[in-house]
Amino acid sequence: MIEMINIAVIDDDVATGYELEKYLGKACDKLQIKSETDIYSTGEKFCEALKTGETYNLIFLDIERFLCTNGRKREIFHVYKE
């Protein structure tokens, strides 16, 4: 059984990020799983967290927004290659 799950939410609309965090918290509570959710307003902030060693079991990514940042989508994959 999973004891703890680390979740990242990347969305430029912070209110949407907090709403998703609320729903995820309720779902984890129902499943009796402890969770910690970090919310990032930009892909760049998320990538910086990964570079400093943050790890996540589950990532929710606002793809439309992320892909619109002029090629930044490649940066996430670069982090994992290092």
MOGI-V644948 format. One record per pair of residues at least 24 apart in sequence whose ideal C-beta (glycine too) atoms are under 8 Angstrom apart, sorted by the first residue. I is the first residue (numbers start at 1). J is the second residue. D is the distance in Angstrom with one decimal. If there is no record, write none. Layout:
# MOGI-V644948
<<I	J	D> <I	J	D>>
This chain:
# MOGI-V644948
<<2	33	5.4> <3	33	7.4> <3	34	6.4> <4	33	7.3> <4	34	4.7> <4	35	7.1> <4	36	7.2> <5	33	5.7> <5	34	7.4> <5	35	4.9> <5	36	7.7> <5	57	4.7> <5	58	6.2> <6	35	7.6> <6	36	5.4> <6	38	7.7> <6	54	8.0> <6	55	6.4> <6	56	4.9> <6	57	5.3> <6	58	7.5> <7	35	5.9> <7	36	6.9> <7	37	4.4> <7	38	7.3> <7	56	6.3> <7	57	7.0> <7	58	4.7> <7	59	7.5> <7	60	7.2> <8	37	7.5> <8	38	5.3> <8	39	7.9> <8	40	6.6> <8	46	6.3> <8	49	7.6> <8	54	7.7> <8	56	4.4> <8	58	7.5> <8	59	4.7> <8	60	7.1> <9	37	6.2> <9	38	7.3> <9	39	4.8> <9	40	7.1> <9	59	8.0> <9	60	4.7> <10	39	7.9> <10	40	4.7> <10	41	8.0> <10	42	7.6> <10	43	6.0> <10	46	4.8> <10	59	7.2> <10	60	7.0> <10	61	4.9> <10	62	6.0> <10	66	6.6> <11	39	7.4> <11	40	7.9> <11	41	7.2> <11	60	7.5> <11	62	4.1> <11	65	6.9> <12	41	5.8> <12	42	6.8> <12	62	6.4> <12	65	4.9> <13	62	7.5> <14	39	6.7> <14	41	5.6> <16	62	7.7> <17	41	7.5> <20	60	6.1> <42	69	7.7> <43	69	5.9> <43	72	5.2> <43	73	7.6> <43	75	7.0> <43	76	6.8> <44	69	7.9> <44	72	6.9> <44	75	7.5> <46	76	7.4> <47	75	5.2> <47	76	5.9> <47	79	5.6> <50	76	7.4> <50	79	4.6> <50	80	7.7> <51	79	5.9> <51	82	7.9>>
